[in-house]
Amino acid sequence: MKIVMMSSGTINSTLTYRIMSLAKSLVKRGNDVTIITPSLDKYSHFKKEHLENLEGVKVIRPFQFNTTSRLLNLIPYIFHTIKILHSIQFDVIHLYKPSPITITGLLPKFTKKTPIIVDMDDLGSKVMDQENNFYITVKIVQFCELLSLKYANGIICASSYLQKNYNKRYHQKPITWISNGVEEKFFKTVLKKSNVENRIITIGSLNRTNILEPLIQALPEVAKKLYPKKPEVLMIGDGQALPHLKKMAEQLHVDQYITFTGLLPMEKIPQYTRLADVGYTYMPDDETIRACSNLKIFQYMAMGVVPLVSTVGDLPYYIHNGEAGYIAKSKNVSALTLALTDALTNDKKRLEKALLAQEFVKEHFTWDILAHKAETFYKSII
């Protein structure tokens, strides 16, 4: 198949990771895949990317001015994208994260009857609203989402929550659930015997206070339970909530247990993990979390890190309902404290879960497996 994918962000941005991962695996399966993506944006610090081919995936970059002005970049980008889409024939267009940058991907449906697949990996406009983006920007993205879902030939959802909602709203459309996954490079060779330590690791942007606050609140009691041993927390990431989290840790006198690494390149993260670390994935119970597919949980499992999740969305399902990790009731610091204490005081049990986690993610959530699902869905639409 000839597939074109529409991306809202530059190749190395988090906005493109999902479809770039699918694209690489689709190429391995013999498909011809092209990604249309910006050459510069805030994620590239407005420096142009020049990749034209990445592991067999062709990269097309519509014209943009070399400027930080979004409007000046958007106008020529849209017109050049329209020209590109009408100069090449594709079997299917995969429109990921609808936005003003990708919405032009709908046009070939009307001009050339090209099937359109819309890929929703979260509630984009609602996430933007939570992150305090401008009201008009949020509304424009919301409009793009509604328009693309209305005219799509098929919908890919990253969560069971979105699948259920879209089945009710668009019951006449083919809809499938394809979660996020993990790349082979995250799998680490692990030994069945290891010096297991009392370490908790967190990975992700630190833009929301309510994700890591429960962990910091739980640490004083966890430290008491572990005494004379000490818990160790490694927080990988950066964001606007970092000063608040550091201050909170100091006020609760647990800053001695926490190391903030700052932002690290994704390919370096496996170097910072150890077998049977506890991978903190205790997420708040809100709609945007239920709607998304947590990416880091699959990376934890591939690295032999044991996820600890909350009872939110698909998180328990990803860890085989607790066989490959730990589950704590959401919005309950006492439940989180008990789960952390259980994990950190039973090395043998945690090591067994680490090995099960790696096996489970390899069987169900590699990008190669997920790309096969996407390919099957494309063929059913075409």
Contacts in CASP RR format, 6 or more apart in sequence:
PFRMAT RR
TARGET T0000
AUTHOR 0000-0000-0000
METHOD contacts of the structure
MODEL  1
MKIVMMSSGTINSTLTYRIMSLAKSLVKRGNDVTIITPSLDKYSHFKKEH
LENLEGVKVIRPFQFNTTSRLLNLIPYIFHTIKILHSIQFDVIHLYKPSP
ITITGLLPKFTKKTPIIVDMDDLGSKVMDQENNFYITVKIVQFCELLSLK
YANGIICASSYLQKNYNKRYHQKPITWISNGVEEKFFKTVLKKSNVENRI
ITIGSLNRTNILEPLIQALPEVAKKLYPKKPEVLMIGDGQALPHLKKMAE
QLHVDQYITFTGLLPMEKIPQYTRLADVGYTYMPDDETIRACSNLKIFQY
MAMGVVPLVSTVGDLPYYIHNGEAGYIAKSKNVSALTLALTDALTNDKKR
LEKALLAQEFVKEHFTWDILAHKAETFYKSII
1 31 0 8 1.000
1 32 0 8 1.000
1 91 0 8 1.000
1 92 0 8 1.000
1 375 0 8 1.000
1 378 0 8 1.000
1 379 0 8 1.000
1 382 0 8 1.000
2 31 0 8 1.000
2 32 0 8 1.000
2 34 0 8 1.000
2 89 0 8 1.000
2 90 0 8 1.000
2 91 0 8 1.000
2 92 0 8 1.000
3 23 0 8 1.000
3 26 0 8 1.000
3 31 0 8 1.000
3 32 0 8 1.000
3 33 0 8 1.000
3 34 0 8 1.000
3 90 0 8 1.000
3 91 0 8 1.000
3 92 0 8 1.000
3 93 0 8 1.000
3 94 0 8 1.000
3 378 0 8 1.000
4 33 0 8 1.000
4 34 0 8 1.000
4 35 0 8 1.000
4 36 0 8 1.000
4 85 0 8 1.000
4 88 0 8 1.000
4 90 0 8 1.000
4 92 0 8 1.000
4 93 0 8 1.000
4 94 0 8 1.000
5 19 0 8 1.000
5 22 0 8 1.000
5 23 0 8 1.000
5 33 0 8 1.000
5 34 0 8 1.000
5 35 0 8 1.000
5 36 0 8 1.000
5 93 0 8 1.000
5 94 0 8 1.000
5 96 0 8 1.000
6 35 0 8 1.000
6 36 0 8 1.000
6 93 0 8 1.000
6 94 0 8 1.000
6 95 0 8 1.000
6 96 0 8 1.000
6 101 0 8 1.000
6 102 0 8 1.000
6 104 0 8 1.000
6 105 0 8 1.000
7 15 0 8 1.000
7 16 0 8 1.000
7 19 0 8 1.000
7 20 0 8 1.000
7 35 0 8 1.000
7 36 0 8 1.000
7 37 0 8 1.000
7 38 0 8 1.000
7 96 0 8 1.000
7 97 0 8 1.000
7 101 0 8 1.000
7 102 0 8 1.000
8 15 0 8 1.000
8 16 0 8 1.000
8 38 0 8 1.000
8 96 0 8 1.000
8 97 0 8 1.000
8 99 0 8 1.000
8 101 0 8 1.000
8 102 0 8 1.000
9 15 0 8 1.000
9 16 0 8 1.000
9 37 0 8 1.000
9 38 0 8 1.000
9 41 0 8 1.000
9 43 0 8 1.000
9 101 0 8 1.000
10 16 0 8 1.000
10 37 0 8 1.000
10 38 0 8 1.000
10 39 0 8 1.000
10 40 0 8 1.000
10 41 0 8 1.000
10 43 0 8 1.000
10 44 0 8 1.000
10 49 0 8 1.000
11 20 0 8 1.000
11 35 0 8 1.000
11 37 0 8 1.000
11 49 0 8 1.000
11 51 0 8 1.000
11 54 0 8 1.000
11 59 0 8 1.000
12 43 0 8 1.000
12 44 0 8 1.000
12 49 0 8 1.000
13 41 0 8 1.000
13 43 0 8 1.000
13 44 0 8 1.000
14 43 0 8 1.000
15 43 0 8 1.000
15 97 0 8 1.000
16 35 0 8 1.000
16 37 0 8 1.000
17 295 0 8 1.000
18 96 0 8 1.000
18 119 0 8 1.000
18 121 0 8 1.000
18 158 0 8 1.000
18 180 0 8 1.000
18 295 0 8 1.000
19 35 0 8 1.000
19 94 0 8 1.000
19 96 0 8 1.000
19 119 0 8 1.000
20 35 0 8 1.000
20 54 0 8 1.000
20 57 0 8 1.000
21 181 0 8 1.000
21 183 0 8 1.000
21 367 0 8 1.000
22 94 0 8 1.000
22 367 0 8 1.000
22 370 0 8 1.000
22 371 0 8 1.000
22 374 0 8 1.000
23 33 0 8 1.000
23 35 0 8 1.000
23 57 0 8 1.000
24 54 0 8 1.000
24 55 0 8 1.000
24 56 0 8 1.000
24 57 0 8 1.000
24 367 0 8 1.000
25 367 0 8 1.000
25 368 0 8 1.000
25 370 0 8 1.000
25 371 0 8 1.000
26 33 0 8 1.000
26 371 0 8 1.000
26 374 0 8 1.000
26 375 0 8 1.000
27 33 0 8 1.000
27 55 0 8 1.000
27 56 0 8 1.000
27 57 0 8 1.000
28 368 0 8 1.000
28 371 0 8 1.000
29 368 0 8 1.000
29 371 0 8 1.000
29 372 0 8 1.000
29 375 0 8 1.000
31 375 0 8 1.000
32 58 0 8 1.000
33 56 0 8 1.000
33 57 0 8 1.000
33 58 0 8 1.000
34 57 0 8 1.000
34 58 0 8 1.000
34 59 0 8 1.000
34 60 0 8 1.000
34 88 0 8 1.000
34 90 0 8 1.000
35 57 0 8 1.000
35 58 0 8 1.000
35 59 0 8 1.000
35 60 0 8 1.000
36 60 0 8 1.000
36 61 0 8 1.000
36 62 0 8 1.000
36 81 0 8 1.000
36 84 0 8 1.000
36 85 0 8 1.000
37 59 0 8 1.000
37 60 0 8 1.000
37 61 0 8 1.000
38 61 0 8 1.000
38 62 0 8 1.000
38 64 0 8 1.000
38 73 0 8 1.000
38 77 0 8 1.000
38 101 0 8 1.000
39 48 0 8 1.000
39 49 0 8 1.000
39 50 0 8 1.000
39 61 0 8 1.000
39 64 0 8 1.000
40 46 0 8 1.000
40 47 0 8 1.000
40 48 0 8 1.000
40 49 0 8 1.000
40 64 0 8 1.000
40 66 0 8 1.000
40 73 0 8 1.000
41 73 0 8 1.000
42 68 0 8 1.000
46 66 0 8 1.000
46 67 0 8 1.000
46 68 0 8 1.000
48 66 0 8 1.000
49 61 0 8 1.000
51 59 0 8 1.000
52 58 0 8 1.000
52 59 0 8 1.000
53 59 0 8 1.000
60 84 0 8 1.000
62 76 0 8 1.000
62 77 0 8 1.000
62 78 0 8 1.000
62 80 0 8 1.000
62 81 0 8 1.000
62 84 0 8 1.000
63 76 0 8 1.000
63 77 0 8 1.000
63 80 0 8 1.000
64 73 0 8 1.000
64 76 0 8 1.000
64 77 0 8 1.000
65 72 0 8 1.000
65 73 0 8 1.000
65 76 0 8 1.000
67 73 0 8 1.000
74 100 0 8 1.000
74 101 0 8 1.000
77 101 0 8 1.000
78 100 0 8 1.000
78 101 0 8 1.000
78 104 0 8 1.000
81 104 0 8 1.000
81 105 0 8 1.000
82 104 0 8 1.000
82 107 0 8 1.000
85 93 0 8 1.000
85 104 0 8 1.000
85 105 0 8 1.000
85 107 0 8 1.000
85 108 0 8 1.000
86 107 0 8 1.000
86 108 0 8 1.000
86 111 0 8 1.000
86 112 0 8 1.000
89 112 0 8 1.000
90 108 0 8 1.000
90 114 0 8 1.000
91 114 0 8 1.000
91 115 0 8 1.000
91 378 0 8 1.000
91 382 0 8 1.000
92 114 0 8 1.000
92 115 0 8 1.000
92 116 0 8 1.000
92 117 0 8 1.000
92 378 0 8 1.000
92 381 0 8 1.000
92 382 0 8 1.000
93 105 0 8 1.000
93 108 0 8 1.000
93 109 0 8 1.000
93 114 0 8 1.000
93 115 0 8 1.000
93 116 0 8 1.000
93 117 0 8 1.000
94 117 0 8 1.000
94 119 0 8 1.000
94 156 0 8 1.000
94 374 0 8 1.000
94 378 0 8 1.000
95 102 0 8 1.000
95 103 0 8 1.000
95 105 0 8 1.000
95 106 0 8 1.000
95 116 0 8 1.000
95 117 0 8 1.000
95 118 0 8 1.000
95 119 0 8 1.000
95 148 0 8 1.000
95 152 0 8 1.000
96 102 0 8 1.000
96 119 0 8 1.000
96 121 0 8 1.000
97 119 0 8 1.000
97 120 0 8 1.000
97 121 0 8 1.000
97 124 0 8 1.000
98 118 0 8 1.000
98 120 0 8 1.000
98 141 0 8 1.000
98 144 0 8 1.000
98 145 0 8 1.000
98 147 0 8 1.000
98 148 0 8 1.000
98 149 0 8 1.000
99 141 0 8 1.000
99 144 0 8 1.000
100 140 0 8 1.000
100 141 0 8 1.000
100 144 0 8 1.000
102 144 0 8 1.000
102 148 0 8 1.000
103 144 0 8 1.000
103 147 0 8 1.000
103 148 0 8 1.000
105 116 0 8 1.000
106 116 0 8 1.000
106 147 0 8 1.000
106 148 0 8 1.000
106 151 0 8 1.000
108 114 0 8 1.000
108 116 0 8 1.000
109 115 0 8 1.000
109 116 0 8 1.000
109 151 0 8 1.000
109 153 0 8 1.000
115 153 0 8 1.000
115 154 0 8 1.000
115 378 0 8 1.000
115 381 0 8 1.000
115 382 0 8 1.000
116 148 0 8 1.000
116 151 0 8 1.000
116 152 0 8 1.000
116 153 0 8 1.000
116 154 0 8 1.000
117 152 0 8 1.000
117 153 0 8 1.000
117 154 0 8 1.000
117 155 0 8 1.000
117 156 0 8 1.000
117 377 0 8 1.000
117 378 0 8 1.000
117 381 0 8 1.000
118 148 0 8 1.000
118 149 0 8 1.000
118 152 0 8 1.000
118 154 0 8 1.000
118 155 0 8 1.000
118 156 0 8 1.000
119 155 0 8 1.000
119 156 0 8 1.000
119 158 0 8 1.000
120 145 0 8 1.000
120 149 0 8 1.000
120 155 0 8 1.000
120 156 0 8 1.000
120 157 0 8 1.000
120 158 0 8 1.000
120 162 0 8 1.000
120 166 0 8 1.000
121 158 0 8 1.000
121 180 0 8 1.000
121 292 0 8 1.000
121 293 0 8 1.000
122 158 0 8 1.000
122 159 0 8 1.000
122 288 0 8 1.000
122 291 0 8 1.000
122 292 0 8 1.000
122 293 0 8 1.000
123 162 0 8 1.000
123 287 0 8 1.000
123 288 0 8 1.000
123 291 0 8 1.000
123 292 0 8 1.000
124 141 0 8 1.000
124 145 0 8 1.000
124 288 0 8 1.000
125 138 0 8 1.000
125 139 0 8 1.000
125 141 0 8 1.000
125 142 0 8 1.000
125 145 0 8 1.000
126 287 0 8 1.000
126 288 0 8 1.000
126 291 0 8 1.000
127 288 0 8 1.000
128 137 0 8 1.000
128 138 0 8 1.000
128 141 0 8 1.000
129 138 0 8 1.000
130 208 0 8 1.000
130 288 0 8 1.000
131 207 0 8 1.000
149 155 0 8 1.000
149 166 0 8 1.000
149 169 0 8 1.000
149 170 0 8 1.000
150 170 0 8 1.000
152 173 0 8 1.000
153 173 0 8 1.000
153 174 0 8 1.000
153 381 0 8 1.000
154 173 0 8 1.000
154 174 0 8 1.000
154 175 0 8 1.000
154 377 0 8 1.000
154 381 0 8 1.000
155 166 0 8 1.000
155 170 0 8 1.000
155 173 0 8 1.000
155 174 0 8 1.000
155 175 0 8 1.000
155 176 0 8 1.000
156 175 0 8 1.000
156 176 0 8 1.000
156 177 0 8 1.000
156 178 0 8 1.000
156 374 0 8 1.000
156 377 0 8 1.000
157 163 0 8 1.000
157 166 0 8 1.000
157 175 0 8 1.000
157 176 0 8 1.000
157 177 0 8 1.000
157 178 0 8 1.000
158 177 0 8 1.000
158 178 0 8 1.000
158 179 0 8 1.000
158 180 0 8 1.000
158 291 0 8 1.000
158 292 0 8 1.000
158 293 0 8 1.000
159 177 0 8 1.000
159 179 0 8 1.000
159 290 0 8 1.000
159 291 0 8 1.000
159 292 0 8 1.000
159 293 0 8 1.000
159 313 0 8 1.000
159 314 0 8 1.000
160 177 0 8 1.000
160 313 0 8 1.000
160 314 0 8 1.000
160 317 0 8 1.000
161 287 0 8 1.000
161 290 0 8 1.000
161 291 0 8 1.000
161 313 0 8 1.000
161 314 0 8 1.000
162 177 0 8 1.000
162 291 0 8 1.000
163 175 0 8 1.000
163 176 0 8 1.000
163 177 0 8 1.000
166 173 0 8 1.000
166 175 0 8 1.000
167 175 0 8 1.000
174 377 0 8 1.000
174 380 0 8 1.000
174 381 0 8 1.000
176 373 0 8 1.000
176 377 0 8 1.000
178 370 0 8 1.000
178 373 0 8 1.000
178 374 0 8 1.000
178 377 0 8 1.000
179 293 0 8 1.000
179 314 0 8 1.000
179 318 0 8 1.000
179 365 0 8 1.000
179 370 0 8 1.000
180 293 0 8 1.000
180 294 0 8 1.000
180 295 0 8 1.000
180 298 0 8 1.000
180 365 0 8 1.000
180 370 0 8 1.000
181 293 0 8 1.000
181 295 0 8 1.000
181 298 0 8 1.000
181 361 0 8 1.000
181 365 0 8 1.000
181 366 0 8 1.000
181 367 0 8 1.000
181 370 0 8 1.000
182 298 0 8 1.000
182 299 0 8 1.000
182 301 0 8 1.000
182 302 0 8 1.000
182 361 0 8 1.000
182 365 0 8 1.000
182 366 0 8 1.000
182 367 0 8 1.000
183 366 0 8 1.000
183 367 0 8 1.000
184 366 0 8 1.000
185 267 0 8 1.000
185 270 0 8 1.000
186 270 0 8 1.000
186 298 0 8 1.000
186 299 0 8 1.000
186 302 0 8 1.000
186 303 0 8 1.000
187 302 0 8 1.000
187 303 0 8 1.000
187 358 0 8 1.000
187 362 0 8 1.000
188 270 0 8 1.000
188 273 0 8 1.000
188 275 0 8 1.000
188 302 0 8 1.000
188 303 0 8 1.000
188 304 0 8 1.000
190 275 0 8 1.000
190 304 0 8 1.000
190 354 0 8 1.000
190 355 0 8 1.000
190 358 0 8 1.000
191 275 0 8 1.000
192 351 0 8 1.000
192 355 0 8 1.000
194 274 0 8 1.000
194 275 0 8 1.000
194 276 0 8 1.000
194 351 0 8 1.000
196 275 0 8 1.000
196 276 0 8 1.000
196 347 0 8 1.000
196 350 0 8 1.000
196 351 0 8 1.000
197 232 0 8 1.000
197 274 0 8 1.000
197 277 0 8 1.000
198 226 0 8 1.000
198 229 0 8 1.000
198 230 0 8 1.000
198 231 0 8 1.000
198 232 0 8 1.000
198 344 0 8 1.000
199 231 0 8 1.000
199 232 0 8 1.000
199 233 0 8 1.000
199 234 0 8 1.000
199 274 0 8 1.000
199 277 0 8 1.000
199 278 0 8 1.000
200 215 0 8 1.000
200 231 0 8 1.000
200 232 0 8 1.000
200 233 0 8 1.000
200 234 0 8 1.000
200 277 0 8 1.000
200 278 0 8 1.000
200 279 0 8 1.000
200 280 0 8 1.000
200 308 0 8 1.000
200 340 0 8 1.000
200 344 0 8 1.000
201 233 0 8 1.000
201 234 0 8 1.000
201 236 0 8 1.000
201 272 0 8 1.000
201 273 0 8 1.000
201 277 0 8 1.000
201 278 0 8 1.000
201 279 0 8 1.000
201 280 0 8 1.000
201 300 0 8 1.000
201 305 0 8 1.000
202 212 0 8 1.000
202 215 0 8 1.000
202 233 0 8 1.000
202 234 0 8 1.000
202 235 0 8 1.000
202 236 0 8 1.000
202 279 0 8 1.000
202 280 0 8 1.000
203 236 0 8 1.000
203 237 0 8 1.000
203 269 0 8 1.000
203 279 0 8 1.000
203 296 0 8 1.000
203 299 0 8 1.000
203 300 0 8 1.000
204 236 0 8 1.000
204 237 0 8 1.000
204 296 0 8 1.000
205 237 0 8 1.000
205 238 0 8 1.000
205 239 0 8 1.000
206 212 0 8 1.000
206 235 0 8 1.000
206 237 0 8 1.000
206 238 0 8 1.000
206 239 0 8 1.000
206 240 0 8 1.000
206 241 0 8 1.000
206 242 0 8 1.000
206 245 0 8 1.000
207 239 0 8 1.000
207 240 0 8 1.000
207 241 0 8 1.000
208 241 0 8 1.000
208 284 0 8 1.000
209 241 0 8 1.000
209 244 0 8 1.000
209 245 0 8 1.000
210 284 0 8 1.000
211 282 0 8 1.000
211 283 0 8 1.000
211 284 0 8 1.000
212 235 0 8 1.000
212 241 0 8 1.000
212 245 0 8 1.000
212 280 0 8 1.000
213 245 0 8 1.000
213 248 0 8 1.000
214 282 0 8 1.000
214 333 0 8 1.000
214 336 0 8 1.000
215 233 0 8 1.000
215 280 0 8 1.000
215 282 0 8 1.000
215 336 0 8 1.000
216 245 0 8 1.000
216 248 0 8 1.000
216 249 0 8 1.000
216 252 0 8 1.000
216 254 0 8 1.000
216 258 0 8 1.000
217 252 0 8 1.000
217 333 0 8 1.000
218 333 0 8 1.000
218 336 0 8 1.000
218 337 0 8 1.000
218 340 0 8 1.000
219 231 0 8 1.000
219 233 0 8 1.000
219 249 0 8 1.000
219 252 0 8 1.000
219 254 0 8 1.000
219 257 0 8 1.000
219 258 0 8 1.000
220 252 0 8 1.000
220 253 0 8 1.000
220 254 0 8 1.000
221 337 0 8 1.000
221 341 0 8 1.000
222 231 0 8 1.000
222 337 0 8 1.000
222 340 0 8 1.000
222 341 0 8 1.000
222 344 0 8 1.000
223 230 0 8 1.000
223 231 0 8 1.000
223 254 0 8 1.000
223 257 0 8 1.000
225 337 0 8 1.000
225 341 0 8 1.000
225 344 0 8 1.000
225 345 0 8 1.000
226 341 0 8 1.000
226 344 0 8 1.000
226 345 0 8 1.000
230 256 0 8 1.000
230 257 0 8 1.000
231 257 0 8 1.000
231 340 0 8 1.000
231 344 0 8 1.000
232 257 0 8 1.000
232 259 0 8 1.000
233 257 0 8 1.000
233 258 0 8 1.000
233 259 0 8 1.000
234 258 0 8 1.000
234 259 0 8 1.000
234 261 0 8 1.000
234 272 0 8 1.000
234 277 0 8 1.000
235 245 0 8 1.000
235 258 0 8 1.000
235 259 0 8 1.000
235 260 0 8 1.000
235 261 0 8 1.000
235 262 0 8 1.000
236 261 0 8 1.000
236 262 0 8 1.000
236 263 0 8 1.000
236 264 0 8 1.000
236 269 0 8 1.000
236 272 0 8 1.000
237 260 0 8 1.000
237 261 0 8 1.000
237 262 0 8 1.000
237 263 0 8 1.000
237 264 0 8 1.000
238 262 0 8 1.000
238 263 0 8 1.000
242 260 0 8 1.000
242 262 0 8 1.000
246 255 0 8 1.000
246 260 0 8 1.000
249 255 0 8 1.000
249 258 0 8 1.000
261 272 0 8 1.000
264 272 0 8 1.000
269 299 0 8 1.000
269 303 0 8 1.000
270 303 0 8 1.000
273 300 0 8 1.000
273 303 0 8 1.000
273 304 0 8 1.000
273 305 0 8 1.000
275 304 0 8 1.000
275 305 0 8 1.000
275 351 0 8 1.000
275 354 0 8 1.000
276 304 0 8 1.000
276 305 0 8 1.000
276 306 0 8 1.000
276 347 0 8 1.000
276 350 0 8 1.000
276 351 0 8 1.000
276 353 0 8 1.000
276 354 0 8 1.000
277 304 0 8 1.000
277 305 0 8 1.000
277 306 0 8 1.000
278 305 0 8 1.000
278 306 0 8 1.000
278 307 0 8 1.000
278 308 0 8 1.000
278 326 0 8 1.000
278 340 0 8 1.000
278 343 0 8 1.000
278 344 0 8 1.000
278 350 0 8 1.000
279 300 0 8 1.000
279 305 0 8 1.000
279 306 0 8 1.000
279 307 0 8 1.000
279 308 0 8 1.000
280 308 0 8 1.000
281 294 0 8 1.000
281 296 0 8 1.000
281 297 0 8 1.000
281 300 0 8 1.000
281 307 0 8 1.000
281 308 0 8 1.000
281 309 0 8 1.000
281 310 0 8 1.000
281 315 0 8 1.000
282 308 0 8 1.000
282 309 0 8 1.000
282 310 0 8 1.000
282 328 0 8 1.000
282 330 0 8 1.000
282 336 0 8 1.000
283 289 0 8 1.000
283 294 0 8 1.000
283 309 0 8 1.000
283 310 0 8 1.000
283 312 0 8 1.000
283 315 0 8 1.000
283 330 0 8 1.000
284 310 0 8 1.000
284 312 0 8 1.000
284 330 0 8 1.000
284 331 0 8 1.000
285 310 0 8 1.000
285 311 0 8 1.000
285 312 0 8 1.000
285 330 0 8 1.000
285 331 0 8 1.000
289 312 0 8 1.000
289 313 0 8 1.000
290 312 0 8 1.000
290 313 0 8 1.000
293 314 0 8 1.000
294 315 0 8 1.000
294 318 0 8 1.000
297 307 0 8 1.000
297 309 0 8 1.000
297 315 0 8 1.000
297 318 0 8 1.000
297 319 0 8 1.000
298 318 0 8 1.000
298 361 0 8 1.000
298 365 0 8 1.000
300 306 0 8 1.000
300 307 0 8 1.000
300 357 0 8 1.000
301 307 0 8 1.000
301 318 0 8 1.000
301 319 0 8 1.000
301 324 0 8 1.000
301 357 0 8 1.000
301 358 0 8 1.000
301 360 0 8 1.000
301 361 0 8 1.000
301 365 0 8 1.000
302 358 0 8 1.000
302 361 0 8 1.000
302 362 0 8 1.000
303 358 0 8 1.000
304 354 0 8 1.000
304 355 0 8 1.000
304 357 0 8 1.000
304 358 0 8 1.000
305 354 0 8 1.000
305 357 0 8 1.000
306 324 0 8 1.000
306 325 0 8 1.000
306 326 0 8 1.000
306 343 0 8 1.000
306 350 0 8 1.000
306 353 0 8 1.000
306 354 0 8 1.000
306 357 0 8 1.000
307 315 0 8 1.000
307 318 0 8 1.000
307 319 0 8 1.000
307 324 0 8 1.000
307 325 0 8 1.000
307 326 0 8 1.000
307 357 0 8 1.000
308 325 0 8 1.000
308 326 0 8 1.000
308 327 0 8 1.000
308 328 0 8 1.000
308 336 0 8 1.000
308 339 0 8 1.000
308 340 0 8 1.000
308 343 0 8 1.000
309 315 0 8 1.000
309 316 0 8 1.000
309 318 0 8 1.000
309 319 0 8 1.000
309 325 0 8 1.000
309 326 0 8 1.000
309 327 0 8 1.000
309 328 0 8 1.000
310 327 0 8 1.000
310 328 0 8 1.000
310 329 0 8 1.000
310 330 0 8 1.000
310 331 0 8 1.000
310 336 0 8 1.000
311 327 0 8 1.000
311 328 0 8 1.000
311 329 0 8 1.000
311 330 0 8 1.000
312 330 0 8 1.000
315 327 0 8 1.000
316 322 0 8 1.000
316 327 0 8 1.000
318 365 0 8 1.000
319 325 0 8 1.000
319 326 0 8 1.000
319 327 0 8 1.000
319 357 0 8 1.000
319 360 0 8 1.000
320 356 0 8 1.000
320 360 0 8 1.000
321 327 0 8 1.000
322 353 0 8 1.000
323 353 0 8 1.000
323 356 0 8 1.000
323 360 0 8 1.000
324 353 0 8 1.000
324 356 0 8 1.000
324 357 0 8 1.000
324 359 0 8 1.000
324 360 0 8 1.000
324 361 0 8 1.000
325 353 0 8 1.000
325 356 0 8 1.000
325 357 0 8 1.000
326 339 0 8 1.000
326 342 0 8 1.000
326 343 0 8 1.000
326 353 0 8 1.000
327 339 0 8 1.000
328 335 0 8 1.000
328 336 0 8 1.000
328 338 0 8 1.000
328 339 0 8 1.000
329 335 0 8 1.000
343 350 0 8 1.000
344 350 0 8 1.000
363 369 0 8 1.000
END
